[in-house]
């Protein structure tokens, strides 16, 4: 991998160069025809946290000519012809997040802002972009291969549940009528696709690339060792097959797994085993590539792209998560193997920020899906099918000491002290609190030097049964972590706060379990500001529970489905809001008069504080 490092110029930024978005920009980059055109539902932001930019720079480093078609007008074919015909293939993604999550809240309400669009404007992407963009690309150039990728393609590669339509859907590969689908972190798969098409192979010959999914045509033989999953029709007719398909695929969704076949009624697809995760050398080279860390200049007049601001000066230290939370789909996208960058690579990226004209002295985050998994490894010599290395108990083969992450944090501290100007460095990525308890040294370093004032932690619930269905540790682990956080914060003389995150209406959680959490919140006088109603994300194990009404072991469980029950559980977490209190009071009736009076007292206290705050502002 060839690095393409450049220095920023504070005055004129003479070296600034984005991947081209127009014919004129292509010519200024020295080519008339792109080898690959990346189509995305997001605005183009040249930053390594945005998949299109990362894949675009990666392909460019391999010598390919890349152009970007960002948020094209899908109502005609004109935009899809504006850059000309790609020489090798179209690469299409809906954007950084699943388009359903981007457009809709958990209860089906349209979101009022799209942070991945200029000035947060909505309506700049169609419903189900992968299908619409693929149709337009095919209309523009009928013979050109179409490759799907990104998070949405990754999580919708099999039969999946769509919470907006409330139905099981076919693989997007079939519905989009695309030729190939890349899932997971796509660098190795996309490079093989580009290389083999460049060598003259046809798209139908690419049936052996790890991390891809292809349609099984009549003339093709299915892999000999493939496992067949319950079909779309089977799952529609009997929801128990939804959980069966989930468990079967979950046991094979890694590089050492077997291919799987699934009938989409009509059409069959083959999902090959995942690509091997990048090693440290490959990660270092990937993140050494040149990025502007800005949105494309075309968005300046609109006010820019909101999603960039909180992460503009953040650093990805690693990929993967072995936590295996059932409501999370990272296991099926990034995998559970941790791919870590070297400390030197991280320090070089941090040092490069000093030359950026927008850098004000704060690195907002150094981390990955779970901050304190950096450098951790499995010591087992053979493959393992368990999705979590921590639940229901830590695996004996997991090297879970915090030595490497501590070394990285100490190196950052040393670099900070050597800097002429004061630089703040925070860790904002999620911290797995039960894992952090394995190292008091890690916690002391984190609490003393890397907390911005608030540290977000996700205990998710209070009830033991619900936590077990979530794949999360007992709540006592959170309380233990909280005590140490308070102790160290007091020791170093800092006013710092834990911000706990909770999920309402998870499968297995009835109103009785929700009430246990509310009672705990009231007993602590906690007023959570940020709570999340459970959203059935495609391919997550909790979604299979939601659809089937079964636990992963096949036990029947209660599933909150109706709007009234879901709204009630959400209200119970924010009991202190007047409208929520009325809803809860109507449900509780005479069952918990003492609890209701405590809620009312806390609500009055909150109102008094808000009035005092308003007076001070005047």
Residue pairs with C-beta under 8 A, 6 or more apart in sequence:
1 58
1 61
1 62
1 282
1 285
1 286
2 61
2 62
3 61
3 285
3 288
3 289
4 57
4 60
4 61
4 289
4 290
5 288
5 289
5 290
5 352
6 15
6 17
6 290
7 15
7 352
7 355
8 15
8 16
8 352
8 355
8 356
8 357
9 15
9 16
9 355
10 355
10 357
13 357
16 292
17 29
17 290
17 292
18 25
18 44
18 46
18 292
18 296
18 297
19 38
19 44
19 46
19 53
19 56
19 57
19 60
19 66
19 67
19 68
20 26
20 28
20 29
20 34
20 66
20 67
20 68
21 44
21 67
21 68
21 69
21 70
21 296
21 298
22 82
22 83
23 82
23 83
23 84
25 67
26 32
26 33
26 34
26 65
26 67
26 83
29 65
31 65
32 84
33 65
33 84
33 85
33 86
33 87
34 65
34 66
34 67
34 83
34 84
34 86
34 87
35 59
35 64
35 65
35 66
35 86
35 87
35 88
35 194
35 198
36 59
36 64
36 65
36 66
36 67
36 86
36 87
36 88
36 89
36 90
36 91
36 194
37 66
37 67
37 68
37 69
37 83
37 86
37 90
37 91
38 52
38 55
38 56
38 66
38 67
38 68
38 69
38 91
38 92
38 93
39 69
39 72
39 80
39 90
39 91
39 92
39 93
39 133
39 137
40 52
40 68
40 69
40 70
40 71
40 92
40 93
40 94
40 95
40 150
41 71
41 93
41 94
41 95
41 99
41 102
41 116
41 125
41 126
41 129
41 133
42 50
42 52
42 70
42 71
42 95
42 96
42 116
42 117
42 125
42 305
42 307
43 70
43 71
43 116
43 117
43 118
43 124
43 295
43 296
43 299
43 305
44 52
44 53
44 68
44 70
44 295
44 296
45 53
45 294
45 295
45 296
45 305
45 307
45 308
46 53
46 57
46 291
46 292
46 293
46 294
46 295
46 296
47 53
47 291
47 292
47 293
47 294
47 308
47 311
47 312
48 54
48 57
48 287
48 289
48 291
48 316
49 96
49 311
49 314
49 316
50 96
51 93
51 96
51 149
51 150
51 151
51 186
52 68
52 70
52 93
52 95
52 150
53 291
54 187
54 286
55 91
55 149
55 186
55 187
55 190
56 66
56 68
57 289
57 290
57 291
58 187
58 190
58 191
58 286
58 289
59 66
59 190
59 191
59 194
60 66
60 289
61 289
62 191
62 194
62 195
64 88
64 194
64 198
65 87
67 83
67 86
69 79
69 80
69 82
69 83
70 296
71 117
71 124
71 125
72 79
72 80
72 82
72 133
72 136
73 79
74 125
74 126
74 129
74 132
74 133
74 136
77 136
77 139
77 140
79 136
80 136
80 137
80 139
80 140
81 140
81 141
85 140
85 141
85 144
86 141
86 144
88 145
88 194
88 197
88 198
89 144
89 145
89 146
89 147
89 179
89 193
89 194
89 197
89 203
90 134
90 137
90 144
90 145
90 146
90 147
91 147
91 149
91 190
92 129
92 130
92 133
92 134
92 137
92 146
92 147
92 148
92 149
92 176
92 178
93 130
93 148
93 149
93 150
93 151
93 152
93 153
94 102
94 125
94 128
94 129
94 130
94 133
94 150
94 151
94 152
94 153
95 102
95 116
95 125
95 129
95 150
95 151
95 152
96 116
96 150
96 151
96 307
97 116
97 151
97 152
98 151
98 152
98 155
98 156
98 537
98 538
99 125
99 127
99 128
99 129
99 130
99 152
100 162
100 163
100 164
101 535
101 537
102 111
102 114
102 116
102 125
103 110
103 111
103 114
103 122
103 125
103 127
104 110
104 111
104 164
105 111
105 533
106 163
106 532
106 533
106 534
106 535
106 566
107 533
107 563
107 566
107 567
108 163
108 164
110 122
111 122
112 122
113 120
113 122
113 306
114 120
114 121
114 122
114 123
114 124
114 125
115 305
115 306
115 307
116 305
116 307
117 124
117 125
117 305
118 124
118 295
118 299
118 302
118 303
118 304
118 305
119 302
119 303
119 304
119 306
120 306
121 302
126 132
126 133
128 172
128 175
129 152
130 148
130 152
130 153
130 156
130 172
130 175
130 176
130 178
131 172
131 175
131 176
134 146
134 148
134 176
134 177
134 178
135 176
135 177
137 144
137 146
138 144
138 146
138 177
145 179
145 180
145 197
145 203
146 176
146 177
146 178
146 179
146 180
147 178
147 179
147 180
147 181
147 182
147 190
147 193
148 172
148 173
148 176
148 178
148 180
148 181
148 182
149 181
149 182
149 183
149 186
149 190
151 333
152 172
153 172
153 173
153 181
153 182
153 183
154 182
154 183
154 184
154 332
154 333
155 329
155 332
155 333
155 537
155 538
155 539
156 169
156 171
156 172
156 538
156 539
157 171
157 172
157 173
157 181
157 183
157 213
157 269
157 271
157 539
158 171
158 229
158 245
158 249
158 260
158 262
158 269
158 271
158 539
159 168
159 169
159 170
159 171
159 229
159 231
159 232
159 235
159 245
159 262
159 264
160 168
160 169
160 171
160 538
160 539
161 167
161 168
161 169
161 242
161 536
161 538
161 543
161 546
161 547
162 168
162 169
162 538
163 535
163 536
168 232
168 235
168 236
168 242
168 547
169 175
170 232
170 264
170 265
170 267
171 181
171 213
171 262
171 264
171 269
172 178
172 181
173 180
173 181
173 213
173 214
173 215
173 269
174 215
174 264
174 267
174 269
179 203
179 204
179 214
179 215
180 193
180 203
180 206
180 212
180 213
180 214
181 212
181 213
181 214
182 189
182 190
182 193
182 211
182 212
182 213
183 211
183 212
183 213
183 271
183 274
183 332
183 333
184 211
184 274
184 275
184 332
184 333
184 334
184 335
185 275
185 277
185 278
185 319
185 333
185 334
185 335
186 211
186 275
187 278
187 282
187 286
188 210
188 211
188 275
188 276
188 278
189 209
189 210
189 211
189 212
189 275
192 206
192 209
193 206
193 209
193 212
196 205
196 206
197 203
197 206
204 217
204 220
206 212
206 214
207 214
207 220
207 270
208 272
209 272
210 255
210 272
210 273
210 274
210 275
210 276
211 272
211 273
211 274
211 275
212 272
213 269
213 270
213 271
213 272
214 269
214 270
214 272
215 267
215 268
215 269
215 270
216 222
216 261
216 267
216 268
216 269
216 270
222 261
222 268
222 270
223 259
223 261
223 270
223 272
225 258
225 259
226 258
226 259
226 260
226 261
226 270
227 248
227 252
227 258
227 259
227 260
227 261
228 260
228 261
228 262
228 263
229 245
229 248
229 249
229 260
229 261
229 262
230 241
230 242
230 244
230 245
230 248
230 262
231 262
231 263
231 264
231 265
232 262
232 263
232 264
232 265
233 263
233 265
234 241
235 241
235 242
235 245
239 547
239 548
239 549
239 550
240 548
240 550
240 554
242 544
242 547
242 548
243 544
243 545
243 548
243 550
243 552
243 554
245 262
245 544
246 541
246 544
246 552
247 552
248 260
249 260
249 271
250 331
250 385
250 387
250 541
251 257
251 385
252 258
252 259
252 260
252 273
252 385
253 274
253 331
253 332
253 335
254 273
254 274
254 335
254 336
254 337
254 383
254 385
255 273
255 274
255 275
255 276
255 277
255 335
255 337
256 273
256 383
257 273
257 274
257 383
258 273
259 270
259 271
259 272
259 273
260 270
260 271
261 268
261 269
261 270
261 271
262 268
262 269
262 271
274 335
277 319
277 320
277 335
277 337
277 339
278 286
278 319
278 339
279 339
280 339
280 340
280 341
280 342
283 318
283 319
283 339
283 340
283 341
283 345
284 341
284 342
284 344
284 345
287 316
287 341
287 345
287 349
288 345
288 348
288 349
293 312
293 313
293 356
293 358
294 308
294 312
294 358
295 304
295 305
295 308
299 305
310 364
311 364
311 365
312 358
312 364
313 353
313 356
313 358
313 359
313 362
313 363
313 364
314 363
314 364
314 365
314 366
314 367
314 428
315 346
315 349
315 350
315 363
315 365
315 366
315 367
316 341
316 367
316 368
317 340
317 341
317 346
317 366
317 367
317 368
317 374
317 408
318 338
318 339
318 340
318 341
318 367
318 368
318 373
318 374
318 375
319 334
319 335
319 338
319 339
319 368
319 369
320 330
320 334
320 335
320 336
320 337
320 338
320 339
320 368
320 369
320 373
321 328
321 330
321 331
321 334
321 336
321 338
321 368
321 369
321 370
321 373
322 336
322 337
322 338
322 373
322 376
322 378
322 388
322 389
322 390
322 398
323 330
323 370
323 373
323 388
323 389
323 390
323 391
323 432
323 471
324 331
324 336
324 386
324 387
324 388
324 389
324 390
324 391
324 471
325 388
325 460
325 470
325 471
325 472
326 469
326 470
326 471
326 540
326 541
326 542
326 545
326 552
327 470
327 471
327 503
327 506
327 534
327 537
327 540
327 541
327 542
328 537
328 540
329 537
329 538
329 539
329 540
330 369
331 387
332 539
332 540
334 369
336 387
336 388
336 389
337 378
338 368
338 373
338 374
338 375
338 376
338 377
340 374
340 375
340 404
343 407
343 408
343 411
346 366
346 408
346 411
346 412
347 411
347 412
347 415
350 363
350 366
350 412
350 415
350 425
351 415
353 359
353 363
354 419
361 421
361 422
361 423
361 424
362 423
362 424
362 425
362 426
363 423
363 424
363 425
363 426
364 426
364 428
365 426
365 427
365 428
365 429
366 408
366 412
366 425
366 426
366 427
366 429
367 374
367 427
367 428
367 429
367 430
368 374
368 429
369 429
369 430
370 429
370 430
370 431
370 432
370 435
371 405
371 427
371 429
371 430
371 431
372 402
372 405
372 431
372 432
372 435
372 436
372 442
372 446
373 405
373 432
373 435
374 404
374 405
374 408
375 403
375 404
375 405
375 407
375 408
376 398
376 399
376 400
376 401
376 404
376 405
377 398
377 399
378 384
378 389
378 395
378 397
378 398
378 399
379 397
379 398
379 399
380 395
380 397
384 395
384 397
386 395
387 471
387 541
388 471
389 395
389 397
389 398
389 400
390 398
390 432
390 434
390 435
390 473
391 471
391 472
391 473
392 468
394 400
400 435
400 438
401 438
401 439
402 436
402 438
402 439
402 441
402 442
405 442
406 439
406 441
406 442
406 445
409 442
409 445
409 446
409 449
409 450
410 445
412 425
413 445
413 449
416 423
416 425
424 452
425 449
425 450
426 450
426 451
426 452
427 446
427 450
427 451
428 452
428 456
430 456
430 457
430 458
431 446
431 455
431 457
433 457
433 459
433 473
433 477
433 478
433 481
434 473
434 477
434 481
436 442
436 443
436 446
436 481
437 443
437 477
437 480
437 481
437 484
440 484
443 481
443 484
443 485
443 488
444 488
446 455
447 455
447 484
447 485
447 488
447 489
447 492
447 496
448 488
448 492
448 494
451 494
451 496
453 494
453 495
453 496
453 497
454 496
454 497
454 498
454 499
455 485
455 496
455 497
455 498
455 499
456 499
456 501
457 478
457 481
457 498
457 499
457 500
457 501
458 500
458 501
459 472
459 475
459 477
459 478
459 500
459 501
459 502
460 467
460 470
460 472
460 501
460 502
460 503
460 506
461 467
461 470
461 472
461 475
461 502
461 503
461 506
461 509
461 513
461 517
462 475
462 516
462 517
462 520
463 509
463 513
463 516
463 517
464 474
464 475
465 508
465 513
466 506
466 508
466 509
466 513
467 473
467 474
467 475
469 506
469 507
469 508
469 509
469 542
469 545
469 551
469 557
470 503
470 506
470 542
471 541
478 500
482 498
485 496
485 498
489 495
489 496
499 529
499 530
500 526
500 528
501 530
501 531
501 532
502 517
502 528
502 531
502 532
502 573
503 531
503 532
503 533
503 534
504 514
504 531
504 532
504 533
504 534
504 566
504 569
504 570
504 572
504 573
505 514
505 533
505 534
505 560
505 565
505 566
505 569
505 570
506 534
506 542
506 560
507 534
507 542
507 545
507 546
507 549
507 557
507 558
507 559
507 560
508 545
508 551
508 557
508 558
508 559
509 558
509 560
509 569
510 558
510 560
511 565
511 568
511 569
511 572
511 587
514 568
514 569
514 572
514 573
515 572
515 592
517 572
517 573
518 572
518 573
518 575
518 584
518 595
519 592
519 595
521 527
521 528
521 573
521 575
522 575
522 595
522 598
522 599
522 602
525 602
527 574
527 576
527 602
527 606
528 573
528 574
529 574
531 570
531 573
531 574
533 566
533 569
533 570
534 542
534 546
534 560
534 566
536 542
536 543
536 546
536 547
537 543
541 552
544 550
544 552
545 551
545 552
545 557
545 559
546 559
546 561
549 556
549 557
549 559
550 556
550 557
551 557
560 566
560 569
567 583
568 583
568 584
568 587
571 577
571 579
571 580
571 583
571 584
572 580
572 584
574 580
575 581
575 584
575 599
575 602
575 603
576 599
576 602
576 603
576 606
577 603
578 603
581 599
581 600
581 603
584 596
584 599
585 596
588 595
588 596
